[in-house]
Amino acid sequence: MNKPVPRFQQRRERRQFFRAGLGLAAGGALAGCDAISHSDMAVEVLRSAEGLSESVHRLLGRRAMAQEFAPADIAPVFRPNGTTMPPGPDYAAMVADGFAKWRLKVDGLVRQPQAWSLEQLRAMPARTQITRHDCVEGWSCIGQWTGVRLSHVLRLAQPAPTAKFVVFHCLDRMEAADPASVYYESIDMDDALHEQTILAWDLNGRPLPVANGAPLRARIERQLGYKQPKYVHRIELVANFAAIGGGLGGYWEDQGYNWYGGI
């Protein structure tokens, strides 16, 4: 009888599989190579293409919008991915009291650090958008999101001139037994100030489900799914990533993914 594979090992194997997939995606540059044994090379090839993708988006500017869809296109159930319930008693207690004590902190390189309750965020000007979530695993799902524009939140916090990036700190751990595996992600100020970049509290007209990131998740609609952090509880403005995680701007980036996941 085969022994069950521990979850942390499953995640590592899954990570290796994705890195192998990145190798295949590198296409002609690695034609004829073994994708798994050359996965590090593949990641580097894709990183070399990252600048081109980002440059194209920057030429289009903030006015370039991700496609929005009609209500008839909304999936009956928005597929959850990654963590669907952060481990530990702290998050369970938040769920039990309806996130009454939860606060979104905004700090770092800002002139006016902030801490808002979910109720206070819901009172802010909101935007609703129907967009498609494109996952690096190869699937897509259309959902309707409602939340406050990140640009509005940042204006209230007053970023310092030295602030170059926005870092999202989350409540979920990618490996329950490893405190160092807390999820984090980041974007630059160009994406942070985009019209469609929101902090969403509703999905398909209802409060965000736990499996989809309650009480708050970011939607950065011009980027792939791993750039859409769930369970956000802190937003930190920084000049660089040197002191955060592995220094590459995100949990999956520390594992070899591109920092810029533009689509």
DADATA-V20552 format. One record per pair of residues at least 24 apart in sequence whose ideal C-beta (glycine too) atoms are under 7 Angstrom apart, sorted by the first residue. I is the first residue (numbers start at 1). J is the second residue. D is the distance in whole Angstrom. If there is no record, write none. Layout:
I;J;D / I;J;D
//
This chain:
7;176;7 / 8;175;4 / 8;177;6 / 8;178;7 / 11;174;6 / 11;175;6 / 15;255;5 / 18;136;7 / 19;43;6 / 19;256;5 / 22;46;6 / 43;256;4 / 46;258;6 / 47;258;6 / 50;258;5 / 50;260;5 / 53;260;6 / 53;262;5 / 54;260;4 / 54;262;6 / 57;222;7 / 57;262;5 / 58;190;7 / 62;190;6 / 62;193;6 / 62;194;5 / 65;195;7 / 65;196;6 / 66;131;6 / 66;196;6 / 66;221;4 / 66;222;5 / 67;132;7 / 68;129;6 / 68;130;5 / 68;131;6 / 69;130;5 / 69;131;7 / 69;132;7 / 69;142;5 / 70;130;7 / 71;130;7 / 73;130;7 / 73;142;5 / 74;130;6 / 74;142;6 / 74;143;6 / 74;144;6 / 74;204;6 / 75;141;5 / 75;142;5 / 75;143;6 / 78;141;6 / 78;143;4 / 78;203;6 / 78;204;7 / 78;212;6 / 79;139;7 / 79;141;5 / 80;211;4 / 80;212;5 / 81;135;6 / 81;225;7 / 83;172;4 / 83;174;7 / 83;230;7 / 84;211;4 / 85;210;6 / 86;171;5 / 86;172;4 / 86;173;7 / 86;231;6 / 87;173;6 / 87;176;4 / 91;171;5 / 95;210;6 / 99;215;4 / 102;215;6 / 102;233;7 / 104;216;6 / 104;232;7 / 104;233;6 / 104;235;7 / 105;233;7 / 105;234;5 / 106;153;6 / 106;157;4 / 106;235;5 / 107;236;6 / 108;236;4 / 108;237;4 / 108;238;6 / 109;159;6 / 109;160;4 / 109;162;5 / 109;163;4 / 109;237;4 / 109;238;6 / 109;239;6 / 110;157;4 / 110;158;6 / 110;159;6 / 110;160;6 / 110;237;5 / 111;158;4 / 111;160;6 / 112;156;7 / 112;157;5 / 112;158;5 / 113;157;7 / 114;156;6 / 114;157;5 / 118;201;7 / 118;215;5 / 121;148;6 / 121;199;7 / 121;201;6 / 122;201;6 / 124;148;4 / 124;152;6 / 125;152;6 / 127;198;6 / 129;196;6 / 131;221;5 / 133;225;5 / 133;228;7 / 134;224;6 / 134;225;6 / 134;263;6 / 135;225;4 / 136;224;5 / 136;225;6 / 136;226;6 / 143;203;6 / 143;204;6 / 144;204;5 / 144;205;7 / 145;198;6 / 145;200;4 / 145;202;7 / 145;203;6 / 145;219;5 / 146;200;6 / 146;201;7 / 146;202;4 / 147;198;4 / 147;199;5 / 147;200;4 / 147;201;5 / 147;202;7 / 148;198;6 / 148;199;5 / 149;197;7 / 149;198;5 / 150;192;5 / 150;197;5 / 150;198;6 / 150;199;6 / 151;192;7 / 151;193;5 / 153;199;7 / 154;192;6 / 159;237;5 / 162;239;5 / 163;189;7 / 163;237;4 / 163;238;7 / 163;239;7 / 164;188;7 / 164;189;6 / 164;239;5 / 164;240;7 / 165;238;5 / 165;241;7 / 166;192;5 / 166;235;6 / 166;237;6 / 167;236;4 / 167;238;6 / 167;244;6 / 168;218;6 / 168;229;4 / 168;232;5 / 168;235;6 / 169;233;6 / 169;234;4 / 169;236;6 / 170;229;5 / 170;230;6 / 170;231;5 / 170;232;6 / 170;233;7 / 171;231;4 / 171;233;5 / 172;230;7 / 172;231;5 / 174;251;6 / 183;229;6 / 183;251;5 / 184;244;7 / 184;245;6 / 184;250;6 / 184;251;6 / 185;227;6 / 185;229;4 / 185;250;4 / 185;251;7 / 186;241;7 / 186;249;4 / 186;250;6 / 187;220;6 / 187;227;7 / 191;220;6 / 191;222;7 / 194;222;7 / 196;221;4 / 199;232;7 / 222;262;6 / 222;263;6 / 223;261;4 / 223;262;6 / 223;263;6 / 224;261;4 / 224;263;6 / 226;252;5 / 226;257;6 / 226;261;6 / 227;261;5
//
